Amino acid sequence: MRWLALTLLASPALANPPVVEAVSATPAGGAWRFEVTLSHPDTGWDDYANGWRVVNEVGTVLGTRELLHPHVEEQPFTRSLSGVKIPQGVTRVWIQTSTKPEGWWDGRTEVNLR
């Protein structure tokens, strides 16, 4: 019986990825500035949205915004990242999110840079 309870607690079905509510991408001095609004049912230091990153089509990381604390009382919340270098000719990127303790989620949100 103990094994069953531990299995249910560790089940991925209980985990919730952060939801990308909005993204703003602005060219700034030869690079880009991203403002990303996330929502996630943060519960405290053991379960919270702890980052987002900008990736290209094949998943190469172009910039990462680390989130250093839970946002239990601030939902949704917006954080920015400046200085993201986007290679010439790239017209779209993706935002990928991370949570503690799960790590980086496979889902991505497309951002059109045109």
SESEMI-333276 format. One record per atom (N, C-alpha, C): x, y, z; residue in one letter. Coordinates in steps of 0.02 Angstrom, whole numbers, padded with zeros to 5 digits, always signed. Layout:
N
XYZa
...
END
This chain:
114
+00041-00060+00000m
+00000+00000+00000m
+00043+00063+00000m
+00098+00062+00035r
+00143+00119+00037r
+00170+00135-00032r
+00186+00085-00071w
+00211+00093-00139w
+00161+00130-00183w
+00097+00112-00177l
+00045+00144-00217l
+00040+00218-00200l
+00043+00236-00137a
+00039+00306-00118a
+00097+00346-00146a
+00157+00319-00144l
+00215+00354-00171l
+00210+00361-00247l
+00185+00311-00280t
+00176+00314-00352t
+00127+00369-00371t
+00074+00375-00336l
+00024+00427-00351l
+00053+00497-00339l
+00092+00505-00287l
+00122+00571-00274l
+00172+00591-00327l
+00206+00543-00356a
+00257+00558-00406a
+00229+00559-00477a
+00166+00548-00485s
+00135+00543-00551s
+00141+00608-00590s
+00163+00606-00654p
+00167+00667-00693p
+00099+00699-00705p
+00045+00662-00698a
-00021+00690-00708a
-00037+00744-00657a
-00003+00743-00600l
-00014+00793-00548l
+00024+00857-00561l
+00075+00854-00604a
+00117+00912-00617a
+00082+00959-00667a
+00094+01024-00657n
+00065+01075-00700n
+00120+01118-00730n
+00126+01120-00796p
+00176+01165-00826p
+00152+01237-00820p
+00198+01285-00817p
+00177+01354-00820p
+00143+01369-00886p
+00093+01413-00885v
+00057+01433-00945v
+00086+01500-00967v
+00106+01505-01030v
+00129+01568-01058v
+00066+01607-01078v
+00052+01660-01041e
-00008+01701-01052e
+00003+01753-01106e
+00065+01780-01110a
+00080+01832-01159a
+00155+01837-01168a
+00175+01859-01228v
+00246+01871-01243v
+00252+01934-01284v
+00298+01976-01265s
+00315+02035-01304s
+00389+02030-01322s
+00405+02037-01387a
+00474+02035-01410a
+00489+02099-01447a
+00541+02135-01426t
+00558+02200-01454t
+00632+02203-01471t
+00649+02224-01533p
+00720+02233-01548p
+00748+02290-01506p
+00808+02280-01480a
+00839+02330-01437a
+00915+02328-01444a
+00942+02376-01481g
+01015+02383-01486g
+01051+02323-01513g
+01027+02294-01567g
+01061+02236-01597g
+01043+02170-01565g
+01001+02171-01516a
+00977+02110-01483a
+00901+02117-01474a
+00873+02074-01434w
+00800+02075-01422w
+00787+02076-01347w
+00731+02108-01330r
+00705+02107-01261r
+00639+02069-01262r
+00633+02020-01217f
+00572+01980-01211f
+00540+01994-01144f
+00475+02004-01145e
+00435+02008-01084e
+00385+01951-01087e
+00387+01907-01038v
+00346+01847-01038v
+00302+01847-00975v
+00237+01838-00986t
+00190+01832-00931t
+00172+01759-00922t
+00182+01734-00862l
+00168+01664-00845l
+00115+01659-00791l
+00080+01604-00792s
+00038+01586-00734s
+00054+01513-00716s
+00054+01500-00652h
+00069+01432-00627h
+00044+01429-00555h
+00015+01373-00535p
-00009+01367-00466p
+00049+01356-00416p
+00094+01406-00411d
+00150+01400-00364d
+00123+01387-00294d
+00155+01340-00259t
+00134+01326-00190t
+00186+01346-00139t
+00245+01364-00161g
+00300+01382-00116g
+00366+01358-00145g
+00416+01353-00103w
+00484+01338-00126w
+00491+01268-00157w
+00446+01222-00142d
+00451+01154-00168d
+00417+01145-00236d
+00376+01193-00257d
+00340+01187-00321d
+00323+01257-00347d
+00365+01280-00395y
+00352+01345-00424y
+00383+01350-00494y
+00358+01398-00533a
+00387+01412-00598a
+00455+01445-00586a
+00508+01411-00608n
+00575+01436-00591n
+00615+01460-00652n
+00582+01466-00710g
+00619+01494-00766g
+00582+01488-00832g
+00607+01527-00880w
+00585+01521-00949w
+00645+01536-00993w
+00643+01510-01054r
+00699+01523-01100r
+00674+01531-01171r
+00715+01565-01209v
+00701+01576-01280v
+00743+01525-01318v
+00710+01486-01361v
+00745+01435-01400v
+00728+01443-01474v
+00773+01416-01516n
+00759+01418-01588n
+00721+01355-01608n
+00712+01347-01673e
+00671+01292-01700e
+00695+01223-01678e
+00761+01214-01671v
+00788+01148-01653v
+00802+01142-01578v
+00784+01194-01540g
+00791+01190-01467g
+00855+01221-01439g
+00896+01252-01481t
+00956+01286-01457t
+00934+01345-01413t
+00962+01349-01354v
+00944+01402-01307v
+00978+01467-01327v
+00938+01520-01336l
+00963+01586-01355l
+00966+01633-01295l
+00928+01619-01243g
+00928+01659-01182g
+00885+01627-01129g
+00904+01636-01066t
+00867+01605-01011t
+00853+01656-00957t
+00792+01655-00932r
+00772+01698-00875r
+00759+01652-00816r
+00802+01655-00767e
+00793+01615-00707e
+00747+01653-00659e
+00701+01617-00629l
+00656+01646-00579l
+00677+01618-00511l
+00697+01662-00466l
+00731+01641-00406l
+00687+01629-00345l
+00621+01641-00353h
+00577+01630-00296h
+00506+01615-00321h
+00464+01585-00278p
+00395+01571-00297p
+00354+01636-00303p
+00301+01633-00342h
+00255+01689-00351h
+00185+01669-00329h
+00180+01646-00267v
+00117+01620-00241v
+00063+01673-00242v
+00079+01734-00222e
+00030+01788-00216e
+00028+01833-00277e
+00069+01819-00328e
+00072+01862-00387e
+00060+01819-00449e
-00001+01812-00470q
-00020+01771-00527q
-00070+01807-00570q
-00061+01809-00635p
+00001+01792-00670p
+00053+01845-00656p
+00115+01832-00678f
+00169+01879-00667f
+00210+01885-00731f
+00242+01943-00739t
+00281+01958-00799t
+00354+01972-00780t
+00399+01942-00817r
+00471+01955-00807r
+00502+01964-00876r
+00556+02003-00878s
+00588+02018-00942s
+00659+01991-00945s
+00684+01988-01006l
+00753+01967-01020l
+00777+02008-01079l
+00831+02044-01070s
+00860+02086-01123s
+00925+02054-01149s
+00946+02079-01207g
+01011+02057-01234g
+01010+01990-01268g
+00952+01966-01289v
+00947+01901-01322v
+00968+01910-01396v
+01021+01877-01416k
+01046+01881-01484k
+01008+01831-01527k
+00975+01856-01579i
+00938+01814-01625i
+00977+01813-01691i
+00995+01755-01716p
+01034+01752-01779p
+00996+01785-01837p
+01034+01814-01882q
+01007+01846-01942q
+00962+01797-01980q
+00904+01821-02002g
+00858+01781-02041g
+00808+01741-02001g
+00817+01736-01935v
+00769+01699-01893v
+00708+01744-01882v
+00649+01717-01898t
+00588+01756-01893t
+00541+01730-01839t
+00559+01676-01806r
+00518+01651-01751r
+00561+01613-01702r
+00542+01617-01639v
+00575+01581-01585v
+00519+01552-01541v
+00539+01516-01490w
+00490+01485-01445w
+00510+01499-01373w
+00459+01503-01330i
+00469+01508-01258i
+00455+01440-01227i
+00502+01417-01187q
+00496+01354-01152q
+00501+01368-01077q
+00461+01335-01037t
+00458+01350-00965t
+00485+01293-00923t
+00500+01311-00861s
+00527+01263-00813s
+00493+01271-00746s
+00488+01216-00709t
+00463+01218-00641t
+00510+01179-00596t
+00508+01198-00533k
+00542+01158-00482k
+00488+01115-00451k
+00493+01051-00448p
+00552+01010-00458p
+00557+00977-00527p
+00508+00985-00571e
+00506+00947-00634e
+00560+00965-00684e
+00579+01028-00689g
+00629+01049-00738g
+00595+01076-00801g
+00630+01073-00857w
+00606+01101-00920w
+00552+01058-00950w
+00497+01091-00971w
+00440+01057-01002w
+00451+01053-01077w
+00424+01001-01109d
+00431+00993-01181d
+00391+01043-01221d
+00334+01065-01196g
+00291+01112-01232g
+00326+01179-01242g
+00310+01211-01299r
+00339+01276-01315r
+00286+01321-01344r
+00296+01386-01334t
+00250+01436-01361t
+00287+01475-01416t
+00259+01475-01476e
+00291+01509-01532e
+00284+01584-01528e
+00338+01621-01546v
+00339+01693-01547v
+00362+01715-01617v
+00319+01753-01651n
+00336+01779-01717n
+00375+01844-01708n
+00434+01850-01738l
+00476+01909-01731l
+00466+01960-01787l
+00420+01948-01831r
+00409+01996-01886r
+00371+02056-01864r
END
